[in-house]
Amino acid sequence: MEINLKFEDVNSLARDALAFYDERIFLIDNLHKIDLEDVMRLDFYIAWCCLSGKASLFLGGEPREVRPDELLICHPGIVVERSMLSLDFEGFGIGLSKEYVRQLLLLLGSNWEREMYLERNPILRLTAQEMERLAQYYALLHTKLAGGRGYYEKEIADALLQAMLYELGAILRRFEPGNLRAAYSSGESLFQRFMGLLSSVYPRPRLVAWYAEELHVSPKYLSAVCRQVGGETASAIVNRYVLNDVKTLLRQPNKGIKEIAYELDFPDLSFFGRYVKKNLGVSPRQFREQALLARAEGGGME
């Protein structure tokens, strides 16, 4: 069964594993104490650093493995299913609410190139020195937040977290193609807002006109900007995200195809079938059968 896991539900689900929790942030030390048998669609951000052992999981229906000195970053909307944790698996993680991240990005700035890269590459291999620095920041946050109430607690925690995110941003620079720029043109800013909107809404509307209206521009202008900045039309980008949702849900055998069609806001099962056939070359049922076979054999299916 798929669960839409909201930030406010984490405390009840993972109380024994949490080192700290409030309405903005949680710290987690021990994933072994969490029952992750269900498939979960996250409604918040989480970053996990692996110190030892390994974890096998499915992200968006695709098999992934996290090993020592690797950083896993999950964005809101991603579907997570745990497969296996080794007995010696250890690490630390930080969860952030969407609203808190939005506030932080107003201070730190955001970058659509980085966000798109991390969506495609959620697991990053760090150097031992990079992992050690992140562990030091986490230890400071843990000491401050889990140590009890005190003067300026929120302000100190915010400053520590901002410093940690700056450190993480510096680490991420070596993974990104090209040099990041501090300033963006109006078109690039619009594209960034479009990508943020597309990433945050679910189910994703399939019409470019909906996004254009939300961004207060014409569909034609939005598509031109997307082609210029992102290399694809707005329609192609939206379609890619919708298809990712389609493939993720079809890989879940406990969800009926009719249920998936309605969850993704298709008008009926027939329309959904034609959409899948046109874009994936097979019917929904055929894609599911092929995907489940590939998964059983230990592979993946794009």
C-alpha positions as CSV (number, residue, x, y, z in Angstrom):
1,M,0.0,0.0,0.0
2,E,1.3,3.5,-0.9
3,I,1.3,6.1,1.9
4,N,1.5,9.8,1.3
5,L,3.9,10.5,4.2
6,K,3.5,14.1,5.4
7,F,6.1,15.9,7.5
8,E,3.7,16.0,10.5
9,D,3.2,12.2,10.4
10,V,6.9,11.4,10.8
11,N,7.0,11.8,14.5
12,S,4.3,9.1,15.1
13,L,5.7,6.7,12.5
14,A,9.4,6.9,13.5
15,R,9.3,8.2,17.1
16,D,11.8,5.6,18.4
17,A,14.3,6.5,15.6
18,L,14.2,10.2,15.9
19,A,16.8,12.2,17.9
20,F,14.7,15.4,17.5
21,Y,11.5,16.6,15.9
22,D,9.6,19.8,15.6
23,E,7.4,21.4,12.9
24,R,10.5,22.4,10.7
25,I,13.2,19.7,11.1
26,F,13.8,16.2,12.3
27,L,17.1,14.4,13.0
28,I,17.3,10.6,12.7
29,D,20.0,8.3,13.8
30,N,18.8,4.7,13.4
31,L,16.7,3.6,10.4
32,H,16.6,0.1,11.8
33,K,13.9,1.3,14.2
34,I,11.6,2.3,11.4
35,D,9.1,-0.1,9.8
36,L,9.2,0.8,6.1
37,E,7.2,-2.1,4.7
38,D,4.8,0.3,2.9
39,V,5.6,2.3,-0.2
40,M,5.8,5.9,0.8
41,R,5.5,9.1,-1.2
42,L,7.5,11.7,0.7
43,D,6.0,15.2,1.2
44,F,9.3,16.7,2.6
45,Y,13.0,16.8,2.0
46,I,15.4,14.3,3.5
47,A,19.2,13.9,3.3
48,W,20.9,10.7,4.6
49,C,24.6,10.1,5.0
50,C,25.8,6.5,5.1
51,L,28.7,5.8,7.5
52,S,28.8,2.0,7.3
53,G,27.0,-1.0,5.8
54,K,24.6,-0.6,2.9
55,A,20.9,0.0,2.2
56,S,19.0,-1.3,-0.8
57,L,15.8,0.6,-1.7
58,F,13.6,1.6,-4.6
59,L,13.3,5.3,-5.5
60,G,10.6,6.0,-8.0
61,G,10.4,2.3,-8.6
62,E,14.0,2.0,-9.6
63,P,16.6,0.0,-7.5
64,R,19.2,2.0,-5.7
65,E,22.0,1.1,-3.2
66,V,23.5,3.5,-0.6
67,R,27.0,2.6,0.6
68,P,29.5,4.2,3.0
69,D,30.5,7.8,2.2
70,E,27.4,8.2,0.0
71,L,24.8,10.9,0.5
72,L,21.1,10.2,-0.4
73,I,18.9,13.3,-1.1
74,C,15.2,12.8,-1.5
75,H,12.8,15.6,-2.8
76,P,9.1,15.9,-2.1
77,G,7.0,13.7,-4.3
78,I,9.5,10.9,-4.6
79,V,8.2,7.4,-3.9
80,V,10.4,5.4,-1.5
81,E,10.4,1.6,-0.8
82,R,13.0,0.0,1.4
83,S,14.3,-3.3,0.3
84,M,17.1,-4.2,2.8
85,L,19.3,-2.7,5.5
86,S,22.5,-4.5,6.4
87,L,23.0,-5.3,10.1
88,D,26.0,-2.9,10.2
89,F,24.2,-0.1,8.4
90,E,24.7,3.2,10.3
91,G,24.4,6.9,9.4
92,F,22.5,10.1,10.1
93,G,19.8,12.0,8.4
94,I,18.0,15.3,8.4
95,G,14.4,15.9,7.3
96,L,13.1,19.4,6.4
97,S,9.6,20.5,5.8
98,K,8.9,22.1,2.4
99,E,8.0,25.4,4.0
100,Y,11.2,25.5,6.0
101,V,13.2,24.8,2.9
102,R,11.4,27.5,1.0
103,Q,12.4,30.0,3.8
104,L,16.0,28.8,3.8
105,L,16.2,29.2,0.0
106,L,15.1,32.8,0.3
107,L,18.2,33.4,2.3
108,L,20.6,31.0,0.5
109,G,19.3,31.2,-3.0
110,S,18.2,28.3,-5.2
111,N,19.5,26.8,-8.4
112,W,17.4,25.0,-10.9
113,E,20.4,23.3,-12.5
114,R,21.4,21.8,-9.1
115,E,17.8,20.7,-8.4
116,M,17.4,19.0,-11.8
117,Y,20.8,17.2,-11.3
118,L,19.8,15.9,-7.9
119,E,16.5,14.6,-9.2
120,R,18.4,12.5,-11.7
121,N,21.3,11.6,-9.3
122,P,19.9,11.2,-5.8
123,I,22.9,9.3,-4.5
124,L,26.3,11.1,-4.4
125,R,29.7,9.7,-3.4
126,L,31.5,12.1,-1.1
127,T,35.2,12.1,0.0
128,A,36.0,11.1,3.5
129,Q,36.7,14.7,4.4
130,E,33.4,15.9,3.0
131,M,31.5,13.3,5.0
132,E,33.4,14.2,8.1
133,R,32.5,17.9,7.8
134,L,28.8,17.0,7.4
135,A,29.0,14.7,10.4
136,Q,30.5,17.5,12.5
137,Y,27.6,19.9,11.6
138,Y,25.1,17.1,12.3
139,A,26.7,16.5,15.7
140,L,26.4,20.2,16.6
141,L,22.8,20.3,15.5
142,H,22.1,17.1,17.5
143,T,23.7,18.6,20.6
144,K,21.8,21.8,20.3
145,L,18.4,20.5,19.3
146,A,18.3,17.3,21.4
147,G,19.9,18.9,24.4
148,G,16.8,20.7,25.7
149,R,15.4,24.2,25.5
150,G,17.6,27.2,25.9
151,Y,18.1,30.8,25.0
152,Y,18.1,31.5,21.2
153,E,17.7,27.8,20.5
154,K,15.8,28.4,17.2
155,E,18.2,31.1,16.0
156,I,21.3,29.0,16.7
157,A,19.8,25.9,15.1
158,D,18.8,28.0,12.0
159,A,22.4,29.3,11.8
160,L,23.9,25.9,12.1
161,L,21.6,24.4,9.5
162,Q,22.3,27.3,7.1
163,A,26.0,26.8,7.6
164,M,25.6,23.0,6.9
165,L,23.6,23.8,3.7
166,Y,26.3,26.2,2.6
167,E,28.8,23.3,3.2
168,L,26.6,20.9,1.2
169,G,26.3,23.5,-1.6
170,A,30.0,23.7,-1.8
171,I,30.3,19.9,-2.0
172,L,27.7,19.7,-4.7
173,R,29.5,22.2,-6.9
174,R,32.0,19.5,-8.0
175,F,29.1,17.3,-9.2
176,E,27.5,20.0,-11.4
177,P,28.3,20.5,-15.1
178,G,29.5,24.0,-15.7
179,N,29.9,26.8,-13.2
180,L,26.9,28.0,-11.1
181,R,26.0,31.6,-11.6
182,A,24.8,33.9,-8.8
183,A,22.5,35.9,-11.1
184,Y,19.9,34.8,-13.6
185,S,18.1,36.4,-16.4
186,S,14.4,36.9,-16.2
187,G,13.9,33.8,-18.5
188,E,16.0,31.7,-16.2
189,S,14.2,32.9,-13.1
190,L,10.8,32.0,-14.8
191,F,12.2,28.6,-15.7
192,Q,13.3,28.0,-12.1
193,R,9.8,28.9,-10.8
194,F,8.2,26.6,-13.4
195,M,10.4,23.7,-12.4
196,G,9.7,24.4,-8.7
197,L,5.9,24.4,-9.4
198,L,6.2,21.2,-11.5
199,S,8.1,19.4,-8.8
200,S,5.8,20.5,-5.9
201,V,2.3,19.7,-7.4
202,Y,0.7,16.2,-7.4
203,P,-1.0,14.9,-9.4
204,R,0.8,17.0,-12.1
205,P,-1.6,18.8,-14.5
206,R,-0.7,17.8,-18.1
207,L,-1.7,21.1,-19.7
208,V,1.0,23.8,-20.1
209,A,-1.8,26.4,-19.8
210,W,-2.3,25.5,-16.1
211,Y,1.4,26.2,-15.3
212,A,1.4,29.4,-17.4
213,E,-1.7,30.7,-15.6
214,E,-0.1,30.0,-12.2
215,L,3.1,31.8,-13.3
216,H,1.1,34.7,-14.9
217,V,2.6,34.3,-18.4
218,S,1.2,33.0,-21.7
219,P,1.7,29.3,-22.6
220,K,3.6,30.3,-25.7
221,Y,6.0,32.4,-23.8
222,L,6.5,29.8,-21.1
223,S,7.3,27.1,-23.7
224,A,9.7,29.4,-25.5
225,V,11.6,30.1,-22.3
226,C,11.7,26.4,-21.4
227,R,13.2,25.6,-24.9
228,Q,15.8,28.4,-24.6
229,V,16.8,27.7,-21.0
230,G,16.1,24.0,-20.5
231,G,16.4,22.7,-24.0
232,E,12.9,21.3,-24.1
233,T,9.4,22.7,-24.6
234,A,7.2,23.1,-21.5
235,S,5.0,20.4,-22.8
236,A,7.9,17.9,-23.2
237,I,9.1,18.7,-19.6
238,V,5.6,18.3,-18.1
239,N,5.1,15.0,-20.1
240,R,8.4,13.7,-18.8
241,Y,7.4,14.3,-15.2
242,V,3.9,12.8,-15.7
243,L,5.5,9.7,-17.3
244,N,7.8,9.3,-14.4
245,D,4.7,9.2,-12.1
246,V,3.0,6.8,-14.4
247,K,6.0,4.4,-14.5
248,T,6.5,4.6,-10.7
249,L,2.8,3.7,-10.0
250,L,2.7,0.9,-12.6
251,R,5.7,-0.7,-10.9
252,Q,3.6,-1.1,-7.8
253,P,1.6,-4.4,-8.2
254,N,-0.9,-3.6,-5.4
255,K,-2.3,-0.6,-7.3
256,G,-5.0,-1.2,-9.9
257,I,-4.5,0.4,-13.3
258,K,-7.9,2.1,-13.0
259,E,-6.9,3.4,-9.6
260,I,-3.7,4.8,-11.0
261,A,-5.5,6.5,-13.9
262,Y,-7.8,8.3,-11.4
263,E,-4.9,9.1,-9.0
264,L,-3.1,10.9,-11.8
265,D,-6.2,12.7,-12.8
266,F,-6.9,11.1,-16.2
267,P,-10.5,11.4,-17.2
268,D,-11.0,7.6,-17.7
269,L,-9.2,4.3,-18.1
270,S,-9.4,4.4,-21.9
271,F,-7.7,7.8,-22.1
272,F,-5.0,6.7,-19.7
273,G,-4.3,3.6,-21.8
274,R,-3.9,5.6,-25.0
275,Y,-1.6,8.0,-23.3
276,V,0.6,5.2,-22.0
277,K,0.6,3.4,-25.3
278,K,1.6,6.6,-27.2
279,N,4.4,7.5,-24.9
280,L,5.8,4.2,-23.7
281,G,4.9,2.0,-26.7
282,V,3.0,-0.6,-24.7
283,S,-0.2,-0.8,-22.8
284,P,-0.2,-0.1,-19.0
285,R,-0.7,-3.8,-18.3
286,Q,2.2,-4.7,-20.6
287,F,4.5,-2.1,-19.0
288,R,3.6,-3.4,-15.6
289,E,4.3,-7.0,-16.5
290,Q,7.7,-6.1,-18.1
291,A,8.6,-3.9,-15.1
292,L,7.8,-6.5,-12.5
293,L,9.7,-9.2,-14.4
294,A,12.7,-7.0,-14.7
295,R,12.5,-6.2,-11.0
296,A,12.2,-9.9,-10.1
297,E,15.3,-10.5,-12.1
298,G,17.2,-7.8,-10.3
299,G,17.2,-5.2,-13.1
300,G,15.3,-2.1,-13.9
301,M,13.1,-0.8,-16.7
302,E,13.2,2.7,-18.0
